[in-house]
Amino acid sequence: MRVIAAGVASIAFTSCSVPVNAEHTAMPLPPGEVHFDADSPKLATLHIDTVRARAERVLATLPAHVSADENHTARVLSPVTGRVTALLVQPGDRVQAGQALARLISADASQASSEVARARAIVSVTDAALTRASDLYTHHVIAMRELEQARSDAAQAHVEESRARNHLMQLGLAPDATGTDYVLRAPIDGVVVERTVNPGAEVRPDASVPLFTISSMSQVWLTARVYQKELPYVQNGVRLVFTTEAMPGRSFEGRVSFVSATLDATTRTGLVRAVVTNADGALRPEMFGEARLLTPDKNATPVIATRALITHGRETIVYVERTPGTFVRRVVRVGDDDGTWASIADGLRVGERVVTDGSLLLDAEANHVPG
């Protein structure tokens, strides 16, 4: 009995010394592969996006700056010689066409209105003389030559009156204007971008510097310099996206409307200009930023968010979802990368799913070696 009991005890001790979870030990995952169970909280930290086909590719990324739209900009000079007595607008003011900008005292204005008055008086005299000559000729009192002279005098008087009235209108004066007062008015709707005149200043029509610069800021020009090797691909209608540090998180789109036919002799670059809508007036002249020229991508290149990329030495990798909860490391070759989207030249196919947010977590899990 003692022998049997000792044998049973020995068997029981041996059985208890075997690890209970030996048969349940998980098989190690292949290198570069990570798996999370369906209830793992780590899955909630991951964001997965589908690889899509790129509709456009970045042709070039260039420094660019904003300027006023010259097709909707007016530089205002005084059409008369005179002295400024009052300024009625300030830089930054929004004005409408015909709104008063400044008041002047001008002898030119007085002379123009006097010419109209004199021309009207001459017309009145010559018209009366023509009526009288026609009556005298009807009664055979004067010869045809005298009637024709009266007609010529009247015609010349009307021409001179028309010239005087046109001159008055050209100066922006009312037909019944009198005196030396002159009002300088805005020719277009827009914003007063610049003012170079002060009260009391003497102004002349032949001045080289405009008194006011008014521009409609509802749209602006965006100009950039393109290197000669890229110019053949830039045509009117190419889409352009502008960003600036002055407004982080915002972008402005336009279409190329002008490509210069010549190159700058120093930089060997061509000027490219686009019209950009500026409805809220956020873009201001001389604002600097970066412009991306985009052209249609006929090859439908795969594109993913830049934040999905991880650099490993000389390699760039992403994590691809193979099955729900299982992610595989894959080496890719990156083409264009504008900081937001990256085109993939090799390593991914359109429709595959990659980890964008949380890829560093996966990389840490894949590189973890159990102790």
C-alpha positions as CSV (number, residue, x, y, z in Angstrom):
1,M,0.0,0.0,0.0
2,R,2.9,2.4,0.8
3,V,4.4,1.7,-2.6
4,I,1.1,2.3,-4.4
5,A,0.5,5.6,-2.5
6,A,4.0,6.8,-3.3
7,G,3.5,6.1,-7.0
8,V,0.2,8.0,-7.1
9,A,1.8,11.0,-5.3
10,S,4.7,11.0,-7.7
11,I,2.3,11.0,-10.7
12,A,0.3,13.8,-9.2
13,F,3.4,15.9,-8.5
14,T,4.7,15.4,-12.0
15,S,1.3,16.4,-13.5
16,C,1.2,19.6,-11.5
17,S,4.6,20.7,-12.6
18,V,3.5,21.0,-16.3
19,P,2.5,24.6,-17.2
20,V,-1.3,24.9,-17.7
21,N,-1.1,27.3,-20.6
22,A,1.5,25.6,-22.7
23,E,-0.9,24.3,-25.2
24,H,-2.6,27.7,-25.5
25,T,0.6,29.7,-26.2
26,A,-0.1,32.0,-29.4
27,M,2.0,31.5,-32.4
28,P,4.3,34.5,-33.0
29,L,3.2,37.0,-35.8
30,P,5.4,37.4,-38.9
31,P,7.8,40.4,-38.8
32,G,6.0,43.7,-39.6
33,E,2.5,42.4,-38.8
34,V,0.3,43.6,-36.0
35,H,-3.0,42.1,-34.8
36,F,-5.5,43.5,-32.3
37,D,-8.5,41.6,-31.0
38,A,-11.9,43.0,-31.9
39,D,-12.4,44.3,-28.4
40,S,-9.0,45.9,-28.1
41,P,-9.2,49.6,-27.1
42,K,-6.2,50.3,-29.3
43,L,-8.4,49.9,-32.4
44,A,-10.3,53.0,-31.4
45,T,-7.1,55.1,-31.8
46,L,-6.6,54.1,-35.4
47,H,-8.1,55.8,-38.4
48,I,-8.2,53.9,-41.7
49,D,-8.6,55.4,-45.1
50,T,-9.0,54.0,-48.6
51,V,-6.3,54.5,-51.2
52,R,-7.9,56.6,-53.9
53,A,-7.0,57.5,-57.5
54,R,-5.6,61.0,-57.9
55,A,-7.5,63.2,-60.2
56,E,-4.7,65.8,-60.4
57,R,-1.0,65.8,-59.9
58,V,1.1,68.7,-58.7
59,L,2.9,70.2,-61.6
60,A,5.0,72.6,-59.5
61,T,5.0,74.3,-56.1
62,L,6.1,77.9,-56.4
63,P,6.4,81.1,-54.4
64,A,3.6,83.4,-55.3
65,H,2.1,86.8,-54.3
66,V,-1.2,88.6,-54.5
67,S,-1.6,91.8,-56.5
68,A,-4.6,93.9,-57.4
69,D,-6.6,92.9,-60.5
70,E,-5.4,95.5,-63.0
71,N,-8.6,94.9,-65.1
72,H,-10.6,96.3,-62.1
73,T,-8.2,98.9,-60.8
74,A,-8.2,102.7,-61.5
75,R,-5.4,105.1,-60.7
76,V,-7.0,108.5,-60.3
77,L,-5.3,111.7,-61.5
78,S,-6.8,115.2,-61.4
79,P,-7.9,116.3,-64.9
80,V,-7.6,119.9,-63.9
81,T,-4.8,122.0,-62.3
82,G,-5.8,123.2,-58.9
83,R,-5.3,123.1,-55.1
84,V,-6.8,120.4,-52.8
85,T,-9.1,122.0,-50.2
86,A,-10.6,118.8,-48.7
87,L,-10.0,115.0,-48.7
88,L,-13.2,113.0,-48.4
89,V,-11.9,109.4,-48.3
90,Q,-9.1,107.5,-46.6
91,P,-7.1,104.4,-47.6
92,G,-9.2,101.3,-46.9
93,D,-12.5,103.1,-47.5
94,R,-15.0,101.4,-49.8
95,V,-16.3,103.8,-52.5
96,Q,-18.8,103.7,-55.3
97,A,-18.5,105.0,-58.8
98,G,-19.2,108.7,-58.8
99,Q,-18.5,109.2,-55.1
100,A,-16.5,112.3,-54.2
101,L,-12.9,111.7,-53.3
102,A,-11.6,115.3,-52.9
103,R,-12.5,118.9,-53.4
104,L,-10.4,121.4,-55.3
105,I,-10.2,125.0,-56.3
106,S,-9.4,125.1,-60.0
107,A,-9.2,127.9,-62.6
108,D,-9.5,125.2,-65.2
109,A,-13.0,124.3,-64.0
110,S,-14.0,128.0,-64.2
111,Q,-12.6,128.3,-67.7
112,A,-14.4,125.2,-68.9
113,S,-17.8,126.3,-67.7
114,S,-17.1,129.8,-69.1
115,E,-16.4,128.3,-72.5
116,V,-19.7,126.5,-72.5
117,A,-21.6,129.7,-71.6
118,R,-19.8,131.6,-74.3
119,A,-20.5,128.9,-76.9
120,R,-24.2,128.9,-76.0
121,A,-24.4,132.6,-76.4
122,I,-22.8,132.4,-79.9
123,V,-25.2,129.7,-80.9
124,S,-28.1,131.9,-79.9
125,V,-26.7,134.8,-81.9
126,T,-25.9,132.8,-85.1
127,D,-29.3,130.9,-85.0
128,A,-31.1,134.2,-84.8
129,A,-28.9,135.6,-87.7
130,L,-29.7,132.5,-89.8
131,T,-33.5,132.9,-89.2
132,R,-33.3,136.5,-90.2
133,A,-31.1,135.7,-93.3
134,S,-33.5,133.0,-94.4
135,D,-36.4,135.5,-94.2
136,L,-34.5,138.2,-96.1
137,Y,-33.5,135.7,-98.8
138,T,-37.2,134.6,-99.2
139,H,-38.1,138.2,-99.9
140,H,-35.1,138.6,-102.3
141,V,-33.4,141.2,-100.1
142,I,-30.1,139.3,-99.8
143,A,-28.1,137.0,-102.1
144,M,-27.7,133.3,-101.7
145,R,-24.1,133.8,-100.7
146,E,-25.1,135.8,-97.6
147,L,-27.6,133.0,-96.6
148,E,-24.9,130.3,-97.0
149,Q,-22.6,132.4,-94.8
150,A,-25.2,132.6,-92.1
151,R,-25.7,128.9,-92.3
152,S,-22.0,128.3,-92.0
153,D,-21.7,130.6,-89.0
154,A,-24.6,128.8,-87.2
155,A,-23.1,125.4,-87.9
156,Q,-19.7,126.4,-86.6
157,A,-21.3,127.8,-83.5
158,H,-23.1,124.5,-82.8
159,V,-19.8,122.5,-83.3
160,E,-18.0,124.8,-80.8
161,E,-20.8,124.4,-78.3
162,S,-20.7,120.6,-78.6
163,R,-16.9,120.7,-78.1
164,A,-17.2,122.9,-75.0
165,R,-19.9,120.7,-73.5
166,N,-17.8,117.5,-74.2
167,H,-14.8,119.1,-72.5
168,L,-17.0,119.9,-69.5
169,M,-18.2,116.3,-69.3
170,Q,-14.7,115.0,-69.7
171,L,-13.7,117.0,-66.6
172,G,-16.6,115.5,-64.7
173,L,-18.4,118.8,-64.3
174,A,-22.2,119.2,-64.5
175,P,-23.5,121.1,-67.7
176,D,-24.6,124.0,-65.5
177,A,-21.4,124.1,-63.4
178,T,-20.0,127.6,-62.6
179,G,-17.2,128.9,-60.4
180,T,-13.8,127.5,-59.4
181,D,-15.1,124.6,-57.2
182,Y,-14.2,121.1,-58.6
183,V,-15.0,117.7,-57.1
184,L,-12.7,114.7,-58.0
185,R,-14.9,111.6,-58.1
186,A,-14.3,107.8,-58.1
187,P,-14.5,106.3,-61.6
188,I,-15.3,102.7,-60.4
189,D,-16.6,100.8,-57.4
190,G,-13.9,99.5,-55.1
191,V,-11.6,100.0,-52.2
192,V,-9.2,103.0,-51.8
193,V,-5.9,101.0,-51.9
194,E,-3.6,104.1,-51.8
195,R,-3.7,107.8,-51.4
196,T,-0.7,110.0,-52.1
197,V,-2.2,113.5,-51.9
198,N,-2.6,115.8,-48.8
199,P,-4.8,118.8,-48.1
200,G,-3.4,122.0,-49.7
201,A,-1.4,120.1,-52.3
202,E,-1.2,121.5,-55.8
203,V,-2.3,119.0,-58.5
204,R,-1.8,118.8,-62.2
205,P,-3.2,116.6,-65.0
206,D,0.3,115.6,-66.1
207,A,1.5,114.3,-62.7
208,S,3.4,111.0,-62.7
209,V,1.9,109.7,-59.4
210,P,-1.8,109.1,-59.1
211,L,-3.7,110.8,-56.3
212,F,-5.8,107.8,-55.5
213,T,-5.6,104.1,-56.4
214,I,-9.0,102.3,-56.3
215,S,-9.3,98.6,-56.9
216,S,-12.2,96.2,-56.8
217,M,-11.1,93.5,-54.3
218,S,-13.8,91.0,-55.1
219,Q,-11.1,89.2,-57.2
220,V,-7.3,89.5,-57.2
221,W,-4.4,88.4,-59.3
222,L,-2.1,85.7,-58.1
223,T,1.3,85.8,-59.9
224,A,4.1,83.2,-59.8
225,R,7.3,82.4,-61.7
226,V,7.5,79.0,-63.4
227,Y,10.8,77.4,-64.4
228,Q,11.3,76.9,-68.2
229,K,11.2,73.1,-68.0
230,E,7.7,73.3,-66.6
231,L,6.3,76.0,-68.8
232,P,5.2,73.7,-71.6
233,Y,2.8,72.0,-69.2
234,V,1.2,75.3,-68.0
235,Q,-1.7,76.5,-70.0
236,N,-4.7,78.7,-69.5
237,G,-7.3,77.0,-67.4
238,V,-4.8,75.0,-65.3
239,R,-6.0,74.9,-61.6
240,L,-3.9,76.8,-59.0
241,V,-4.2,76.5,-55.2
242,F,-2.7,79.3,-53.1
243,T,-1.9,79.0,-49.4
244,T,-0.3,81.6,-47.1
245,E,1.0,81.6,-43.5
246,A,-1.1,84.7,-42.9
247,M,-4.2,82.4,-43.0
248,P,-3.3,78.9,-41.9
249,G,-5.8,76.2,-42.8
250,R,-7.3,78.2,-45.7
251,S,-6.6,77.7,-49.4
252,F,-7.7,79.8,-52.4
253,E,-8.3,78.4,-55.9
254,G,-8.1,80.0,-59.3
255,R,-7.4,79.2,-62.9
256,V,-4.4,80.3,-64.9
257,S,-5.5,83.2,-67.2
258,F,-2.1,84.3,-68.5
259,V,1.2,82.7,-69.4
260,S,4.0,85.0,-70.5
261,A,5.5,84.4,-74.0
262,T,9.0,85.4,-72.9
263,L,11.3,84.5,-70.0
264,D,13.0,86.7,-67.5
265,A,16.6,87.1,-68.6
266,T,18.0,86.7,-65.1
267,T,15.9,83.9,-63.6
268,R,14.9,82.1,-66.8
269,T,11.4,81.8,-65.5
270,G,8.1,82.7,-67.1
271,L,5.3,84.7,-65.4
272,V,2.1,82.9,-64.7
273,R,-1.0,84.7,-63.5
274,A,-4.4,83.5,-62.2
275,V,-7.5,85.2,-61.2
276,V,-8.7,84.3,-57.7
277,T,-12.1,85.1,-56.2
278,N,-11.8,87.1,-53.0
279,A,-15.4,87.6,-51.9
280,D,-14.6,88.2,-48.3
281,G,-11.6,90.4,-49.0
282,A,-9.2,88.1,-47.1
283,L,-6.5,88.3,-49.7
284,R,-4.7,91.6,-49.9
285,P,-2.2,93.0,-52.4
286,E,1.5,92.1,-51.8
287,M,0.5,89.1,-49.6
288,F,3.0,86.3,-50.1
289,G,2.5,82.5,-50.0
290,E,2.8,79.3,-52.0
291,A,1.0,78.2,-55.1
292,R,0.6,74.7,-56.4
293,L,-0.1,74.2,-60.1
294,L,-2.3,71.2,-60.6
295,T,-2.8,69.3,-63.9
296,P,-5.1,66.3,-64.6
297,D,-3.5,62.9,-63.8
298,K,-4.4,60.6,-66.7
299,N,-2.6,57.6,-65.0
300,A,-4.9,57.7,-61.9
301,T,-2.0,57.4,-59.5
302,P,-2.8,56.1,-56.0
303,V,-2.8,58.8,-53.4
304,I,-2.9,58.7,-49.6
305,A,-2.7,61.2,-46.7
306,T,0.9,62.3,-46.0
307,R,0.5,61.5,-42.3
308,A,0.1,57.8,-43.1
309,L,3.8,57.7,-44.2
310,I,6.5,56.6,-41.8
311,T,10.2,56.9,-42.5
312,H,12.5,54.0,-41.7
313,G,16.0,54.9,-42.6
314,R,16.0,55.1,-46.4
315,E,12.6,53.4,-46.7
316,T,9.1,54.8,-46.4
317,I,6.4,52.5,-45.1
318,V,2.7,52.4,-44.5
319,Y,0.5,49.9,-42.6
320,V,-2.1,48.2,-44.7
321,E,-5.2,46.6,-43.3
322,R,-5.1,43.0,-44.5
323,T,-8.2,41.8,-42.5
324,P,-10.2,43.6,-39.7
325,G,-7.7,44.0,-36.8
326,T,-4.7,42.8,-38.8
327,F,-2.2,45.2,-40.2
328,V,0.8,44.6,-42.4
329,R,3.9,46.8,-42.9
330,R,4.6,47.6,-46.5
331,V,7.4,49.6,-48.2
332,V,6.2,52.2,-50.7
333,R,7.8,54.6,-53.1
334,V,6.5,58.2,-52.9
335,G,6.0,60.5,-55.9
336,D,4.7,64.0,-55.3
337,D,4.0,65.1,-51.7
338,D,2.5,68.5,-51.0
339,G,2.4,68.0,-47.2
340,T,-1.3,66.9,-47.2
341,W,-1.5,64.3,-49.9
342,A,1.2,62.0,-51.2
343,S,1.1,60.1,-54.5
344,I,2.4,56.5,-54.4
345,A,4.5,55.5,-57.3
346,D,4.9,51.9,-56.2
347,G,3.6,49.7,-53.3
348,L,-0.1,50.4,-53.1
349,R,-3.2,49.8,-55.2
350,V,-6.3,51.9,-55.5
351,G,-8.9,50.5,-53.1
352,E,-6.6,49.2,-50.4
353,R,-7.0,50.5,-46.9
354,V,-4.2,52.1,-45.0
355,V,-3.8,53.5,-41.5
356,T,-3.5,57.3,-41.4
357,D,-3.9,58.3,-37.8
358,G,-2.2,55.8,-35.4
359,S,0.4,54.4,-37.8
360,L,3.2,55.2,-35.3
361,L,1.4,53.1,-32.7
362,L,1.3,50.2,-35.1
363,D,5.0,50.7,-35.8
364,A,5.8,50.6,-32.1
365,E,3.8,47.4,-31.7
366,A,5.5,45.8,-34.8
367,N,8.9,46.6,-33.5
368,H,8.2,45.4,-29.9
369,V,10.2,42.3,-29.0
370,P,8.6,40.3,-26.0
371,G,11.0,39.8,-23.1
